[in-house]
Amino acid sequence: MTESLSGLTWFESNVKPLLSDTFELKYIDEKDGDLGDLSGVQFDSEKIGGYIYFWSSGYVGYQLVDYLEEVELVEDTTEEVLSRSYDEILKPLISHL
């Protein structure tokens, strides 16, 4: 299983249940980008939205924006996963959902 697939599996188990029915989900799957193959999810509601991207090279990117207040709740970030878990890396984003 590639890192991107395990990342999407992690999203389905840990983030998707936190999103209400008001969120629209858009799944991303792109090959051969700067950081390798990309799989991820963009999620948007009327109030907030963001994304979580997983690259095959071992990077994860994420952001969360409050559309009503026009502020970033979680800054646009890209991190190498290394030995950290997705739970640890994405804790700032999850805490706002």
N, C-alpha and C positions, 0 to 999 in steps of 0.2 A: 504494500500500500504506500502510495506516495505521500509526502508531507501535506500536499494540498488536499488530497482526499481525506486524510485524517483530520485536517483542519476543518473541512466542511462537515465531517461527522461530528466533530467537537461543537461546531456552531449549532447544528441541529439538536444536540442534546443539552447545550448549556445556555444558548442565547435565544434561540427561537421560542422556547417556552416563556421567556420573559416579555416577548413582544405581543401586544394585544392584536386583536383582529383589525384594528385601524391601520396597521402597518402594511405597506405594500413591499413585497420582497422581489428583488431582481437578482438572479444568479448570474455570475460572470465566469466565463471560461475562455481564456486566451492562451495561445501557445507562443513560445519563443520570445518572450519579452526580455527586457534588460536584466531582470532577476530570475529568469526562467519562466516556466509555465505558471499561469495565474489562475486561481480559482477563488471565488469569493462571493459575498452577498452584499448588496446595497439594500438598506431598509429605510423606508420613509413613511412618516405619518404627517398629519397636518401641522403638528407641533415640533417634532424632532425627527432627525434622520441622520444616517451615517453609513459606514461601511466597515467590513472586515475582509481583508484580502490575505490569501495564503499563497506564497510562491514556492515552487518546487526546490529552490535553492536554500530554503530554510528561513525565509523572512516572513514577517506578518506586518500588515499595515492596517491602520484603523483611524477613525475619526467619528465624532458625534457633535451635531450642531443643533442648537435651539433656534428654530426658524422664526418663532414669534419675537424673541428677544434679540435675534440676529447676532448671537455669540457662539463661539466654540465652547462646548461643554468639555470636550476632550480634543486636544490639539491634534492636527494631522501628524501621525507618527508612523515611522517604519522602523522595526527592530528585527535584529537577528534572533532567532529562537534560541539557539545553542542549547543549554541544559535547563532552561526555564520552561515552565509549563504555560500553556495557553491561559489557564486560570490566573496565573500570576501576571503575565504580560497584559492581559485584557481586563484586569480588575478595575482600572479607572473607568473604562467604558461601561462595564457591567453595573457598576455602582450607580450609574445615572439612569438605568432602564427600569 
